[in-house]
């Protein structure tokens, strides 16, 4: 990613903030110093890994604190070339990690209304980078059902939080008289296309096997965990389902959009590293993933 930097291009479903970011980078440093794109991507991936790992430990997703979630996230994202590009979904991952953490803490939050409003704002701002991420509103709806008793006021406050960024955006467009040049975000329901690359297929198989093993051990230990931890895991499962659904509401096809599923996948794969009693399996899985990343980085330009 550093020797052969990829300059990202705007897509139809990208939000205006992401396009503005690309425009600023192109005007200032991007054209003469393309190294800046993979550098920002690496910073985002690394900080997302560390942040999610800390939050997973705080929510006690695992039996004991560890760095397996962060390691899994960096390994998984390194297995696909498109996931190392400065894309809108990569930026949105930062917002969604924060949203998941706040949703997990709603169980005993004494200021739930403020938290829900902030969560709604977070999702609303995320759509300014990548509009199909509006689908993560389902995370709020189902998350409230899972974590708290039904209160209509809380649901309305969450909806108000999502709408608030658009209220200020439309107010700005109206006051600055930019209605003619403004285009509302677009999305389309379509069947995503997966490019037929042997490297990509091998990577998908490795991650899928690790995920299935992780889910098996999560299910084995599910009833032994605290109620709060079980609710957090339910939100991770919901996170994964919504992330897998998002590529189906894209007007353009790119494997970049699947990176939204990397966060919950890292939690599943981390469980595959932690729980097996026979330690040869996680060791084999780990070094297989490392070897694949090295070979993939060397042979695929």
SEZA-748402 format. One record per residue (C-alpha): residue number from 0; x, y, z. Coordinates in nm, 2 decimals. Layout:
N
+-----+--------+--------+--------+
!   k !   east !  north !     up !
+-----+--------+--------+--------+
! NUM !      X !      Y !      Z !
...
+-----+--------+--------+--------+
This chain:
301
+-----+--------+--------+--------+
!   k !   east !  north !     up !
+-----+--------+--------+--------+
!   0 !   0.00 !   0.00 !   0.00 !
!   1 !   0.30 !   0.23 !   0.05 !
!   2 !   0.51 !   0.12 !  -0.25 !
!   3 !   0.22 !   0.14 !  -0.49 !
!   4 !  -0.02 !   0.40 !  -0.34 !
!   5 !  -0.38 !   0.40 !  -0.48 !
!   6 !  -0.54 !   0.74 !  -0.53 !
!   7 !  -0.90 !   0.71 !  -0.44 !
!   8 !  -1.17 !   0.83 !  -0.68 !
!   9 !  -1.52 !   0.97 !  -0.58 !
!  10 !  -1.81 !   0.72 !  -0.61 !
!  11 !  -2.18 !   0.79 !  -0.66 !
!  12 !  -2.27 !   0.69 !  -0.31 !
!  13 !  -1.99 !   0.89 !  -0.14 !
!  14 !  -2.10 !   1.18 !   0.07 !
!  15 !  -2.01 !   1.54 !   0.01 !
!  16 !  -1.77 !   1.55 !   0.31 !
!  17 !  -1.56 !   1.26 !   0.17 !
!  18 !  -1.56 !   1.42 !  -0.18 !
!  19 !  -1.45 !   1.75 !  -0.02 !
!  20 !  -1.17 !   1.57 !   0.17 !
!  21 !  -1.05 !   1.41 !  -0.16 !
!  22 !  -1.07 !   1.75 !  -0.33 !
!  23 !  -0.86 !   1.92 !  -0.06 !
!  24 !  -0.60 !   1.65 !  -0.06 !
!  25 !  -0.57 !   1.66 !  -0.44 !
!  26 !  -0.54 !   2.04 !  -0.45 !
!  27 !  -0.28 !   2.06 !  -0.17 !
!  28 !  -0.05 !   1.75 !  -0.14 !
!  29 !  -0.22 !   1.45 !  -0.30 !
!  30 !  -0.11 !   1.50 !  -0.65 !
!  31 !   0.26 !   1.56 !  -0.57 !
!  32 !   0.28 !   1.33 !  -0.27 !
!  33 !   0.05 !   1.03 !  -0.32 !
!  34 !   0.21 !   0.86 !  -0.01 !
!  35 !  -0.04 !   1.07 !   0.20 !
!  36 !  -0.33 !   0.85 !   0.10 !
!  37 !  -0.20 !   0.51 !   0.23 !
!  38 !  -0.05 !   0.70 !   0.53 !
!  39 !  -0.40 !   0.83 !   0.63 !
!  40 !  -0.54 !   0.48 !   0.56 !
!  41 !  -0.29 !   0.32 !   0.79 !
!  42 !  -0.36 !   0.57 !   1.07 !
!  43 !  -0.73 !   0.51 !   1.04 !
!  44 !  -0.69 !   0.13 !   1.04 !
!  45 !  -0.45 !   0.13 !   1.34 !
!  46 !  -0.65 !   0.37 !   1.55 !
!  47 !  -0.97 !   0.18 !   1.47 !
!  48 !  -0.81 !  -0.14 !   1.58 !
!  49 !  -0.68 !  -0.01 !   1.91 !
!  50 !  -1.01 !   0.18 !   1.98 !
!  51 !  -1.23 !  -0.12 !   1.91 !
!  52 !  -1.00 !  -0.35 !   2.11 !
!  53 !  -1.02 !  -0.12 !   2.42 !
!  54 !  -1.40 !  -0.10 !   2.39 !
!  55 !  -1.43 !  -0.48 !   2.35 !
!  56 !  -1.22 !  -0.52 !   2.67 !
!  57 !  -1.44 !  -0.26 !   2.85 !
!  58 !  -1.75 !  -0.45 !   2.74 !
!  59 !  -1.59 !  -0.78 !   2.85 !
!  60 !  -1.66 !  -0.96 !   2.52 !
!  61 !  -1.37 !  -1.20 !   2.60 !
!  62 !  -1.29 !  -1.39 !   2.92 !
!  63 !  -0.99 !  -1.17 !   2.99 !
!  64 !  -0.84 !  -0.85 !   2.84 !
!  65 !  -0.62 !  -0.90 !   2.54 !
!  66 !  -0.52 !  -0.75 !   2.21 !
!  67 !  -0.67 !  -1.02 !   1.99 !
!  68 !  -0.95 !  -0.80 !   1.85 !
!  69 !  -0.70 !  -0.54 !   1.73 !
!  70 !  -0.47 !  -0.80 !   1.58 !
!  71 !  -0.76 !  -0.97 !   1.40 !
!  72 !  -0.88 !  -0.64 !   1.26 !
!  73 !  -0.53 !  -0.55 !   1.12 !
!  74 !  -0.49 !  -0.90 !   0.98 !
!  75 !  -0.83 !  -0.91 !   0.82 !
!  76 !  -0.80 !  -0.57 !   0.66 !
!  77 !  -0.46 !  -0.65 !   0.53 !
!  78 !  -0.59 !  -0.95 !   0.33 !
!  79 !  -0.78 !  -0.74 !   0.08 !
!  80 !  -0.62 !  -0.47 !  -0.13 !
!  81 !  -0.94 !  -0.25 !  -0.14 !
!  82 !  -0.95 !  -0.24 !   0.24 !
!  83 !  -0.62 !  -0.05 !   0.25 !
!  84 !  -0.75 !   0.24 !   0.04 !
!  85 !  -0.87 !   0.57 !   0.18 !
!  86 !  -1.24 !   0.51 !   0.12 !
!  87 !  -1.55 !   0.65 !   0.26 !
!  88 !  -1.65 !   0.33 !   0.44 !
!  89 !  -1.31 !   0.31 !   0.60 !
!  90 !  -1.37 !   0.66 !   0.75 !
!  91 !  -1.72 !   0.56 !   0.85 !
!  92 !  -1.59 !   0.27 !   1.05 !
!  93 !  -1.45 !   0.52 !   1.30 !
!  94 !  -1.80 !   0.65 !   1.37 !
!  95 !  -1.96 !   0.31 !   1.38 !
!  96 !  -1.71 !   0.18 !   1.65 !
!  97 !  -1.81 !   0.48 !   1.86 !
!  98 !  -2.18 !   0.41 !   1.79 !
!  99 !  -2.15 !   0.05 !   1.89 !
! 100 !  -1.97 !   0.13 !   2.21 !
! 101 !  -2.24 !   0.38 !   2.32 !
! 102 !  -2.52 !   0.14 !   2.22 !
! 103 !  -2.36 !  -0.13 !   2.44 !
! 104 !  -2.35 !   0.11 !   2.73 !
! 105 !  -2.72 !   0.20 !   2.72 !
! 106 !  -2.81 !  -0.09 !   2.95 !
! 107 !  -2.73 !   0.11 !   3.26 !
! 108 !  -2.69 !   0.46 !   3.12 !
! 109 !  -2.85 !   0.72 !   3.35 !
! 110 !  -2.83 !   0.98 !   3.07 !
! 111 !  -2.97 !   0.76 !   2.79 !
! 112 !  -3.15 !   1.04 !   2.61 !
! 113 !  -2.83 !   1.24 !   2.57 !
! 114 !  -2.64 !   0.93 !   2.46 !
! 115 !  -2.91 !   0.84 !   2.21 !
! 116 !  -2.91 !   1.19 !   2.06 !
! 117 !  -2.53 !   1.18 !   2.02 !
! 118 !  -2.55 !   0.84 !   1.86 !
! 119 !  -2.81 !   0.97 !   1.61 !
! 120 !  -2.58 !   1.27 !   1.53 !
! 121 !  -2.29 !   1.03 !   1.48 !
! 122 !  -2.49 !   0.82 !   1.23 !
! 123 !  -2.62 !   1.14 !   1.06 !
! 124 !  -2.26 !   1.28 !   1.02 !
! 125 !  -2.14 !   0.93 !   0.89 !
! 126 !  -2.39 !   0.95 !   0.61 !
! 127 !  -2.21 !   1.27 !   0.49 !
! 128 !  -1.91 !   1.05 !   0.42 !
! 129 !  -2.10 !   0.75 !   0.29 !
! 130 !  -2.48 !   0.78 !   0.25 !
! 131 !  -2.57 !   0.40 !   0.26 !
! 132 !  -2.45 !   0.40 !   0.62 !
! 133 !  -2.79 !   0.53 !   0.71 !
! 134 !  -2.88 !   0.16 !   0.73 !
! 135 !  -2.71 !   0.16 !   1.06 !
! 136 !  -3.01 !   0.33 !   1.20 !
! 137 !  -3.13 !  -0.02 !   1.24 !
! 138 !  -2.86 !  -0.06 !   1.50 !
! 139 !  -3.03 !   0.20 !   1.71 !
! 140 !  -3.38 !   0.06 !   1.66 !
! 141 !  -3.29 !  -0.30 !   1.74 !
! 142 !  -3.03 !  -0.20 !   2.00 !
! 143 !  -3.29 !  -0.01 !   2.19 !
! 144 !  -3.52 !  -0.31 !   2.18 !
! 145 !  -3.23 !  -0.53 !   2.31 !
! 146 !  -3.08 !  -0.30 !   2.58 !
! 147 !  -3.37 !  -0.10 !   2.72 !
! 148 !  -3.75 !  -0.12 !   2.78 !
! 149 !  -3.96 !   0.06 !   2.52 !
! 150 !  -3.99 !   0.44 !   2.57 !
! 151 !  -4.13 !   0.64 !   2.28 !
! 152 !  -3.94 !   0.95 !   2.39 !
! 153 !  -3.60 !   0.77 !   2.36 !
! 154 !  -3.68 !   0.65 !   2.01 !
! 155 !  -3.79 !   1.00 !   1.90 !
! 156 !  -3.47 !   1.15 !   2.04 !
! 157 !  -3.26 !   0.91 !   1.85 !
! 158 !  -3.44 !   0.99 !   1.53 !
! 159 !  -3.40 !   1.36 !   1.61 !
! 160 !  -3.03 !   1.31 !   1.64 !
! 161 !  -3.01 !   1.15 !   1.29 !
! 162 !  -3.21 !   1.44 !   1.14 !
! 163 !  -3.02 !   1.72 !   1.32 !
! 164 !  -2.71 !   1.72 !   1.09 !
! 165 !  -2.94 !   1.73 !   0.78 !
! 166 !  -3.13 !   2.02 !   0.94 !
! 167 !  -2.81 !   2.23 !   0.96 !
! 168 !  -2.70 !   2.11 !   0.62 !
! 169 !  -3.02 !   2.22 !   0.45 !
! 170 !  -3.02 !   2.55 !   0.65 !
! 171 !  -2.67 !   2.62 !   0.51 !
! 172 !  -2.77 !   2.53 !   0.15 !
! 173 !  -3.08 !   2.75 !   0.18 !
! 174 !  -2.90 !   3.05 !   0.34 !
! 175 !  -2.61 !   3.03 !   0.09 !
! 176 !  -2.86 !   2.99 !  -0.20 !
! 177 !  -2.69 !   2.67 !  -0.33 !
! 178 !  -3.01 !   2.48 !  -0.41 !
! 179 !  -2.93 !   2.46 !  -0.78 !
! 180 !  -2.59 !   2.30 !  -0.74 !
! 181 !  -2.69 !   2.07 !  -0.45 !
! 182 !  -2.76 !   1.70 !  -0.51 !
! 183 !  -2.92 !   1.48 !  -0.26 !
! 184 !  -2.73 !   1.15 !  -0.17 !
! 185 !  -2.82 !   0.85 !  -0.39 !
! 186 !  -2.84 !   0.48 !  -0.34 !
! 187 !  -2.98 !   0.19 !  -0.53 !
! 188 !  -3.07 !  -0.17 !  -0.45 !
! 189 !  -2.85 !  -0.40 !  -0.65 !
! 190 !  -2.67 !  -0.73 !  -0.64 !
! 191 !  -2.30 !  -0.67 !  -0.54 !
! 192 !  -2.04 !  -0.81 !  -0.78 !
! 193 !  -1.74 !  -1.00 !  -0.64 !
! 194 !  -1.43 !  -1.00 !  -0.86 !
! 195 !  -1.30 !  -1.35 !  -0.94 !
! 196 !  -0.95 !  -1.33 !  -0.80 !
! 197 !  -0.79 !  -1.64 !  -0.66 !
! 198 !  -0.62 !  -1.44 !  -0.39 !
! 199 !  -0.95 !  -1.28 !  -0.28 !
! 200 !  -1.13 !  -1.62 !  -0.28 !
! 201 !  -0.85 !  -1.77 !  -0.06 !
! 202 !  -0.87 !  -1.47 !   0.17 !
! 203 !  -1.25 !  -1.51 !   0.20 !
! 204 !  -1.22 !  -1.88 !   0.28 !
! 205 !  -0.96 !  -1.82 !   0.55 !
! 206 !  -1.17 !  -1.54 !   0.71 !
! 207 !  -1.49 !  -1.75 !   0.68 !
! 208 !  -1.33 !  -2.05 !   0.85 !
! 209 !  -1.20 !  -1.84 !   1.13 !
! 210 !  -1.54 !  -1.67 !   1.17 !
! 211 !  -1.73 !  -2.00 !   1.19 !
! 212 !  -1.49 !  -2.13 !   1.45 !
! 213 !  -1.52 !  -1.81 !   1.65 !
! 214 !  -1.90 !  -1.81 !   1.64 !
! 215 !  -1.89 !  -2.17 !   1.76 !
! 216 !  -1.69 !  -2.08 !   2.07 !
! 217 !  -1.89 !  -1.77 !   2.13 !
! 218 !  -2.21 !  -1.98 !   2.13 !
! 219 !  -2.04 !  -2.23 !   2.37 !
! 220 !  -1.96 !  -1.96 !   2.62 !
! 221 !  -2.26 !  -1.73 !   2.57 !
! 222 !  -2.47 !  -1.85 !   2.86 !
! 223 !  -2.17 !  -1.82 !   3.10 !
! 224 !  -2.14 !  -1.45 !   3.03 !
! 225 !  -2.29 !  -1.15 !   3.21 !
! 226 !  -2.62 !  -1.01 !   3.09 !
! 227 !  -2.45 !  -0.69 !   2.98 !
! 228 !  -2.19 !  -0.89 !   2.78 !
! 229 !  -2.46 !  -1.10 !   2.61 !
! 230 !  -2.63 !  -0.78 !   2.50 !
! 231 !  -2.30 !  -0.64 !   2.37 !
! 232 !  -2.25 !  -0.96 !   2.16 !
! 233 !  -2.61 !  -0.93 !   2.03 !
! 234 !  -2.52 !  -0.58 !   1.91 !
! 235 !  -2.21 !  -0.71 !   1.74 !
! 236 !  -2.42 !  -0.97 !   1.56 !
! 237 !  -2.66 !  -0.70 !   1.45 !
! 238 !  -2.37 !  -0.48 !   1.35 !
! 239 !  -2.24 !  -0.76 !   1.12 !
! 240 !  -2.58 !  -0.82 !   0.96 !
! 241 !  -2.63 !  -0.45 !   0.88 !
! 242 !  -2.27 !  -0.43 !   0.74 !
! 243 !  -2.33 !  -0.73 !   0.51 !
! 244 !  -2.65 !  -0.58 !   0.39 !
! 245 !  -2.50 !  -0.24 !   0.29 !
! 246 !  -2.33 !  -0.35 !  -0.03 !
! 247 !  -2.67 !  -0.44 !  -0.16 !
! 248 !  -2.79 !  -0.08 !  -0.15 !
! 249 !  -2.50 !   0.07 !  -0.35 !
! 250 !  -2.54 !   0.23 !  -0.69 !
! 251 !  -2.18 !   0.13 !  -0.77 !
! 252 !  -2.00 !  -0.20 !  -0.71 !
! 253 !  -1.67 !  -0.21 !  -0.52 !
! 254 !  -1.52 !  -0.45 !  -0.26 !
! 255 !  -1.43 !  -0.14 !  -0.05 !
! 256 !  -1.79 !  -0.14 !   0.09 !
! 257 !  -1.74 !  -0.47 !   0.26 !
! 258 !  -1.49 !  -0.32 !   0.50 !
! 259 !  -1.78 !  -0.22 !   0.72 !
! 260 !  -1.81 !  -0.59 !   0.82 !
! 261 !  -1.44 !  -0.60 !   0.93 !
! 262 !  -1.51 !  -0.47 !   1.28 !
! 263 !  -1.76 !  -0.74 !   1.39 !
! 264 !  -1.55 !  -1.00 !   1.20 !
! 265 !  -1.25 !  -0.91 !   1.41 !
! 266 !  -1.45 !  -0.99 !   1.72 !
! 267 !  -1.55 !  -1.33 !   1.58 !
! 268 !  -1.19 !  -1.41 !   1.47 !
! 269 !  -1.05 !  -1.30 !   1.80 !
! 270 !  -1.27 !  -1.56 !   1.97 !
! 271 !  -1.13 !  -1.82 !   1.74 !
! 272 !  -0.78 !  -1.72 !   1.86 !
! 273 !  -0.87 !  -1.72 !   2.23 !
! 274 !  -1.11 !  -2.01 !   2.32 !
! 275 !  -0.97 !  -2.33 !   2.16 !
! 276 !  -0.82 !  -2.56 !   2.42 !
! 277 !  -0.58 !  -2.70 !   2.16 !
! 278 !  -0.34 !  -2.41 !   2.10 !
! 279 !  -0.20 !  -2.55 !   1.78 !
! 280 !  -0.52 !  -2.43 !   1.60 !
! 281 !  -0.50 !  -2.06 !   1.68 !
! 282 !  -0.12 !  -2.07 !   1.61 !
! 283 !  -0.18 !  -2.23 !   1.27 !
! 284 !  -0.46 !  -1.99 !   1.19 !
! 285 !  -0.25 !  -1.69 !   1.29 !
! 286 !   0.06 !  -1.78 !   1.09 !
! 287 !  -0.15 !  -1.88 !   0.79 !
! 288 !  -0.31 !  -1.54 !   0.79 !
! 289 !   0.03 !  -1.37 !   0.83 !
! 290 !   0.18 !  -1.58 !   0.55 !
! 291 !  -0.11 !  -1.50 !   0.32 !
! 292 !  -0.08 !  -1.12 !   0.39 !
! 293 !   0.30 !  -1.13 !   0.32 !
! 294 !   0.25 !  -1.33 !   0.00 !
! 295 !  -0.05 !  -1.12 !  -0.11 !
! 296 !   0.15 !  -0.80 !  -0.06 !
! 297 !   0.45 !  -0.93 !  -0.25 !
! 298 !   0.28 !  -1.09 !  -0.55 !
! 299 !  -0.03 !  -0.86 !  -0.60 !
! 300 !   0.06 !  -0.51 !  -0.73 !
+-----+--------+--------+--------+
